[in-house]
């Protein structure tokens, strides 16, 4: 473990030097990428340096135990009583920090919410979820950029999507993909009956061209005029975008954005994601069958969480976590849920590492 930690420290020092290089500082994209990697390693390096210091102090205290002076030996015993538990604590922390991270954890995301079954109530619930997540994004200091929104007829959203940028965004949000179910009495319910409706959340790591094996020359770009439902509205400009990846035949379209530029960006993300998933599935097919994550695959068909308003209860079904603070959760306080999912993922990874060892 110490050899691996020393290697991480060397890489950290190298990144620190790069961040003071004027050539890199002036290249915003490169600087952002390096700084993200730097701060990702900083937690590990800080814990490692403290661990080394504690080990040195333990050795020093043990040396004092050999002294003839009884007062010095007593001081050494007291010091060891403090140092040894801290050493064990740091060892556990470092083992957790050394668990292999998903390489996508540090990426920004495209975040989408769509109303599911339940009509107007589903749209209202989608709006509640969007407000909840927006508050959480703000609490994390993340930046958001609206991409598309289609409001419900009585409020909320039929569909809404944003780009979210910041530190470790995908790493914290990746578990939110799936079906979110709500149980509550709608405002339109006259007999006080509890209704069940749902909304789906999709969290996609924001892919860049260098993340995916795609050549720009292999893309065919078509634009077209998009129309609304029943042909009620026809754009006067060709705002719709269709992208075709010629080698694989993958085709994506986007008409939801307000402009051709936004539609092209959304379409590119969908194309990158599709091809990336194809490449990743091919590469990992041999190990994918061996184990399935405790926190689920994120498929939209999975019911991952239930929000029960009458009992102020929220339940995440993947880790069997039930809390009775739904009112606080809807104000963006979802840290405990996200941490629970991260702990479950890390526990599974640690078990897999032990089985492979």
FIMIFI-955140 format. One record per residue (C-alpha): residue in one letter; x, y, z. Coordinates in pm, 1 decimal. Layout:
BEGIN
code, X, Y, Z
A, X, Y, Z
...
//
This chain:
BEGIN
code, X, Y, Z
X, 0.0, 0.0, 0.0
X, 283.1, 240.0, 84.4
X, 440.0, 197.0, -260.9
X, 109.1, 280.8, -426.2
X, 63.1, 585.1, -202.7
X, 412.7, 709.5, -279.6
X, 338.9, 677.8, -651.7
X, 18.8, 881.0, -605.0
X, 215.6, 1146.3, -416.2
X, 468.0, 1173.2, -702.7
X, 184.3, 1217.2, -950.7
X, 28.0, 1481.0, -723.0
X, 354.3, 1680.5, -711.6
X, 376.9, 1662.2, -1090.8
X, 22.0, 1796.1, -1126.7
X, 101.5, 2074.5, -878.4
X, 395.4, 2181.7, -1094.7
X, 181.5, 2174.0, -1410.2
X, -78.4, 2400.7, -1248.9
X, 184.5, 2674.7, -1215.4
X, 294.8, 2640.0, -1579.3
X, 184.2, 2957.1, -1767.2
X, 120.0, 2754.8, -2083.0
X, -127.5, 2533.1, -1900.0
X, -281.7, 2818.2, -1698.4
X, -366.7, 2996.2, -2024.4
X, -528.1, 2682.4, -2168.9
X, -855.9, 2682.2, -1977.1
X, -972.8, 2336.2, -2083.6
X, -639.8, 2171.4, -1999.1
X, -605.1, 2361.7, -1671.4
X, -957.5, 2258.3, -1563.3
X, -882.0, 1893.9, -1638.1
X, -550.8, 1899.9, -1446.9
X, -696.6, 2087.0, -1148.9
X, -978.0, 1833.2, -1118.1
X, -723.6, 1551.1, -1107.1
X, -512.6, 1748.2, -857.7
X, -796.9, 1800.4, -609.9
X, -906.6, 1438.5, -652.4
X, -559.8, 1323.0, -537.4
X, -521.4, 1588.5, -265.7
X, -743.0, 1404.0, -16.5
X, -537.3, 1086.9, -60.4
X, -203.6, 1268.3, -33.0
X, -307.1, 1467.1, 276.7
X, -416.0, 1147.0, 453.1
X, -95.6, 970.2, 342.6
X, 131.8, 1246.7, 475.1
X, -47.7, 1243.1, 810.0
X, -23.2, 862.6, 817.1
X, 353.3, 878.9, 756.1
X, 391.2, 1136.0, 1034.1
X, 191.3, 917.5, 1274.9
X, 408.8, 614.4, 1190.8
X, 724.3, 819.4, 1256.8
X, 586.9, 939.2, 1590.8
X, 495.4, 583.1, 1690.3
X, 851.2, 470.5, 1618.0
X, 980.5, 763.3, 1822.6
X, 753.3, 674.3, 2114.8
X, 865.2, 311.9, 2103.1
X, 1225.9, 428.6, 2122.1
X, 1140.1, 620.6, 2439.8
X, 999.4, 301.7, 2593.8
X, 1357.0, 169.7, 2600.6
X, 1477.2, 465.0, 2810.8
X, 1563.6, 413.0, 3178.1
X, 1381.1, 730.9, 3280.2
X, 1039.6, 620.0, 3406.9
X, 882.8, 960.1, 3336.4
X, 987.9, 940.0, 2970.4
X, 846.3, 587.9, 2943.1
X, 514.3, 702.9, 3090.2
X, 500.0, 988.6, 2839.0
X, 569.5, 742.4, 2556.5
X, 287.5, 512.4, 2672.9
X, 40.1, 800.7, 2677.5
X, 151.6, 909.5, 2330.8
X, 108.3, 557.7, 2193.2
X, -244.2, 542.7, 2337.0
X, -331.6, 839.6, 2113.5
X, -120.5, 753.0, 1808.6
X, -209.4, 386.9, 1753.1
X, -589.5, 440.7, 1720.3
X, -519.7, 730.7, 1482.9
X, -289.5, 504.8, 1277.9
X, -566.2, 243.0, 1249.2
X, -818.6, 510.6, 1154.9
X, -594.1, 649.2, 881.2
X, -522.1, 299.8, 748.5
X, -895.1, 239.5, 706.2
X, -941.1, 578.7, 542.3
X, -656.4, 517.8, 298.0
X, -786.2, 172.5, 203.8
X, -1120.7, 331.4, 120.3
X, -956.0, 612.0, -77.5
X, -753.9, 357.8, -276.1
X, -1063.8, 172.2, -395.3
X, -1060.8, 205.9, -776.9
X, -1277.8, 496.1, -884.1
X, -1508.3, 491.2, -1181.0
X, -1306.8, 691.9, -1438.1
X, -1625.3, 884.5, -1516.8
X, -1683.1, 1000.8, -1156.4
X, -1505.8, 1331.4, -1212.3
X, -1709.2, 1421.8, -1520.5
X, -1977.0, 1686.1, -1553.1
X, -2323.9, 1557.4, -1640.4
X, -2628.4, 1597.3, -1860.0
X, -2919.3, 1569.2, -1615.6
X, -3271.9, 1493.1, -1736.1
X, -3607.2, 1447.9, -1561.0
X, -3920.2, 1326.7, -1741.2
X, -4272.8, 1288.7, -1609.9
X, -4381.2, 924.6, -1611.1
X, -4712.6, 759.7, -1533.9
X, -4964.4, 975.7, -1353.8
X, -5058.7, 1256.2, -1592.6
X, -5054.8, 1608.2, -1445.7
X, -4950.2, 1477.4, -1103.7
X, -4640.2, 1318.6, -1261.7
X, -4547.5, 1654.6, -1416.1
X, -4587.4, 1826.2, -1079.5
X, -4370.1, 1561.0, -916.2
X, -4106.4, 1604.8, -1187.9
X, -4107.4, 1974.4, -1098.6
X, -4063.3, 1891.9, -728.6
X, -3769.3, 1664.7, -809.9
X, -3608.6, 1929.5, -1028.4
X, -3638.6, 2185.3, -748.7
X, -3489.8, 1935.1, -500.2
X, -3192.8, 1857.3, -722.2
X, -3137.6, 2223.5, -809.4
X, -3107.1, 2305.0, -439.4
X, -2859.6, 2018.1, -395.6
X, -2653.3, 2140.6, -692.5
X, -2638.9, 2484.8, -531.9
X, -2529.8, 2339.7, -197.0
X, -2239.3, 2165.8, -373.5
X, -2130.1, 2484.9, -547.9
X, -2199.3, 2333.4, -891.4
X, -2295.6, 2540.6, -1194.5
X, -2596.3, 2459.3, -1412.0
X, -2688.8, 2551.8, -1766.7
X, -3044.9, 2492.2, -1894.2
X, -3064.6, 2279.1, -2207.6
X, -3436.1, 2210.5, -2255.8
X, -3764.8, 2238.8, -2071.1
X, -4122.6, 2143.8, -2154.9
X, -4360.4, 2260.5, -1883.1
X, -4665.0, 2064.2, -1771.5
X, -5013.7, 2198.7, -1836.7
X, -5078.2, 2261.5, -1462.9
X, -4717.6, 2322.9, -1359.7
X, -4401.7, 2122.9, -1315.6
X, -4237.1, 1965.9, -1618.8
X, -4311.1, 1703.4, -1876.8
X, -3937.4, 1708.4, -1941.5
X, -3643.0, 1921.0, -1829.8
X, -3269.9, 1885.6, -1883.0
X, -2963.8, 2079.7, -1765.7
X, -2588.1, 2052.4, -1785.0
X, -2424.2, 2040.2, -1441.5
X, -2057.4, 2133.4, -1397.2
X, -1838.1, 2103.7, -1089.1
X, -1624.0, 1871.5, -881.9
X, -1707.1, 1496.9, -878.9
X, -2054.3, 1560.8, -1021.4
X, -2110.5, 1223.3, -1188.1
X, -1953.9, 1042.0, -892.1
X, -2226.7, 1178.2, -663.8
X, -2520.0, 1184.3, -903.6
X, -2480.6, 858.9, -1100.4
X, -2699.7, 663.6, -857.9
X, -3000.7, 891.9, -920.3
X, -3082.7, 739.6, -1260.3
X, -3404.5, 539.7, -1256.6
X, -3772.8, 557.4, -1168.6
X, -3872.2, 778.5, -873.9
X, -4219.9, 700.0, -737.2
X, -4438.3, 939.2, -538.3
X, -4733.7, 858.6, -314.3
X, -4947.7, 1156.7, -212.1
X, -5290.8, 1317.0, -233.0
X, -5298.7, 1538.0, -546.1
X, -5446.1, 1887.0, -523.9
X, -5717.2, 1777.5, -768.9
X, -5824.4, 1480.4, -549.4
X, -6156.6, 1559.4, -381.3
X, -6190.9, 1240.4, -174.0
X, -5848.8, 1251.2, -10.0
X, -5721.4, 936.4, -178.4
X, -5348.0, 877.0, -211.6
X, -5235.1, 847.4, -573.5
X, -4914.1, 695.4, -706.4
X, -4726.6, 848.0, -997.0
X, -4368.6, 852.2, -1117.6
X, -4091.5, 1042.2, -1290.1
X, -3771.6, 914.6, -1446.9
X, -3427.6, 1061.9, -1389.0
X, -3137.6, 1011.3, -1629.3
X, -2781.9, 1108.3, -1536.0
X, -2529.0, 1091.7, -1820.5
X, -2160.0, 1176.6, -1787.8
X, -2079.9, 1459.3, -2026.4
X, -1867.5, 1300.7, -2294.0
X, -1597.1, 1478.8, -2490.9
X, -1456.8, 1370.1, -2825.5
X, -1133.6, 1246.9, -2664.1
X, -1335.1, 1019.7, -2432.1
X, -1480.4, 826.3, -2723.1
X, -1314.1, 664.8, -3020.5
X, -1481.7, 888.4, -3279.7
X, -1332.6, 1076.5, -3570.2
X, -1507.5, 1399.2, -3664.6
X, -1481.0, 1299.0, -4031.8
X, -1700.5, 994.2, -3955.0
X, -1996.5, 1213.3, -3856.8
X, -2270.0, 1310.8, -4100.0
X, -2469.7, 1615.0, -3986.1
X, -2818.3, 1690.1, -4125.2
X, -3050.4, 1971.3, -4026.9
X, -3426.1, 1976.6, -4072.9
X, -3736.3, 2168.3, -3974.9
X, -3905.5, 2022.1, -3668.9
X, -4280.6, 2030.8, -3605.4
X, -4493.7, 2004.8, -3295.6
X, -4755.9, 1743.5, -3215.2
X, -5014.1, 1707.0, -3492.8
X, -4824.8, 1948.7, -3713.2
X, -4961.0, 2244.4, -3519.1
X, -4632.5, 2431.5, -3537.0
X, -4354.7, 2426.4, -3794.6
X, -4022.6, 2601.4, -3737.6
X, -3926.1, 2851.2, -4004.0
X, -3560.8, 2760.9, -3956.9
X, -3391.7, 2421.9, -3970.2
X, -3335.9, 2387.0, -3596.6
X, -3361.5, 2005.4, -3582.8
X, -3029.2, 1819.6, -3595.2
X, -2962.9, 1460.8, -3702.0
X, -2619.0, 1305.4, -3648.4
X, -2510.4, 980.8, -3812.4
X, -2194.1, 794.5, -3712.2
X, -2109.1, 631.2, -4044.2
X, -1888.2, 339.2, -3920.5
X, -2148.0, 210.7, -3669.4
X, -2466.9, 341.9, -3829.5
X, -2574.9, 499.7, -3500.1
X, -2826.8, 780.8, -3563.2
X, -2951.4, 1037.3, -3312.1
X, -3184.8, 1332.1, -3353.6
X, -3263.1, 1632.1, -3139.4
X, -3543.1, 1886.3, -3185.0
X, -3610.8, 1986.8, -2824.5
X, -3361.9, 2273.4, -2795.0
X, -3431.9, 2636.3, -2868.3
X, -3172.7, 2663.8, -3143.6
X, -2976.9, 2455.4, -3389.6
X, -2665.7, 2507.8, -3175.6
X, -2827.0, 2366.4, -2859.3
X, -2982.4, 2079.1, -3055.0
X, -2644.1, 1992.7, -3204.0
X, -2481.3, 1990.8, -2859.6
X, -2751.5, 1768.0, -2710.2
X, -2738.7, 1535.3, -3013.5
X, -2358.9, 1509.4, -2985.4
X, -2384.6, 1411.3, -2619.0
X, -2640.7, 1142.6, -2701.4
X, -2425.3, 1011.6, -2984.3
X, -2107.1, 1010.8, -2773.6
X, -2296.0, 831.9, -2495.8
X, -2437.8, 564.4, -2728.5
X, -2104.8, 488.5, -2894.1
X, -1918.0, 504.6, -2563.2
X, -2159.8, 252.9, -2413.6
X, -2115.0, 25.5, -2717.1
X, -1736.4, 42.1, -2680.7
X, -1750.2, -2.1, -2303.8
X, -1989.3, -297.1, -2326.6
X, -1763.6, -469.0, -2576.9
X, -1457.4, -413.1, -2359.0
X, -1622.3, -519.9, -2032.3
X, -1854.1, -797.1, -2150.9
X, -1634.6, -1067.2, -1999.4
X, -1648.4, -921.3, -1647.2
X, -1997.5, -769.9, -1658.7
X, -2157.9, -1111.4, -1604.6
X, -1949.9, -1182.2, -1293.9
X, -2107.3, -925.6, -1069.8
X, -2375.6, -660.6, -1061.6
X, -2349.6, -348.0, -854.3
X, -2545.3, -333.8, -528.4
X, -2683.2, 2.5, -633.0
X, -2830.5, -121.5, -959.7
X, -2762.0, -47.8, -1321.3
X, -2954.0, 280.3, -1333.1
X, -3194.6, 141.3, -1593.9
X, -3510.6, 349.8, -1612.2
X, -3728.6, 42.0, -1564.9
X, -3604.2, 9.3, -1205.9
X, -3804.6, 165.7, -923.5
X, -3519.3, 303.3, -717.1
X, -3693.0, 528.9, -465.2
X, -4033.7, 605.4, -316.8
X, -4141.0, 944.8, -179.2
X, -4436.6, 895.7, 59.2
X, -4587.3, 1231.6, 153.3
X, -4854.1, 1121.2, 408.2
X, -4584.8, 957.6, 627.1
X, -4307.5, 1208.9, 545.0
X, -4109.4, 899.8, 440.6
X, -3849.9, 838.5, 170.3
X, -3718.2, 491.7, 89.5
X, -3429.3, 396.4, -136.8
X, -3508.0, 37.8, -231.9
X, -3155.6, -53.3, -350.0
X, -2992.1, -17.3, -9.3
X, -3309.9, -51.1, 198.5
X, -3264.3, 294.4, 347.4
X, -3575.1, 456.5, 494.3
X, -3578.1, 810.0, 633.6
X, -3860.8, 1011.4, 784.2
X, -3747.1, 1355.1, 673.3
X, -3902.1, 1382.8, 328.0
X, -3972.7, 1752.4, 385.7
X, -3598.1, 1817.8, 433.3
X, -3502.5, 1593.6, 140.6
X, -3727.6, 1794.4, -91.5
X, -3532.1, 2104.1, 15.8
X, -3217.8, 1946.2, -130.4
X, -3090.2, 1756.3, 173.9
X, -3005.6, 1430.6, -8.4
X, -2645.4, 1395.3, 116.7
X, -2724.4, 1104.7, 350.5
X, -2887.9, 908.3, 67.5
X, -2601.3, 970.6, -174.1
X, -2340.6, 878.9, 87.1
X, -2531.0, 558.0, 164.2
X, -2520.8, 460.2, -202.3
X, -2150.2, 543.8, -227.9
X, -2076.2, 331.8, 80.8
X, -2268.7, 40.5, -73.0
X, -2070.5, 71.5, -395.4
X, -1738.0, 90.1, -208.6
X, -1827.6, -212.6, 4.3
X, -1893.8, -414.5, -308.8
X, -1569.2, -299.1, -468.2
X, -1371.2, -389.6, -153.4
X, -1531.3, -735.3, -151.8
X, -1442.6, -781.6, -517.9
X, -1081.0, -674.9, -448.1
X, -1057.4, -930.4, -163.5
X, -1197.2, -1206.2, -385.7
X, -947.6, -1124.7, -660.5
X, -652.4, -1105.4, -419.7
//
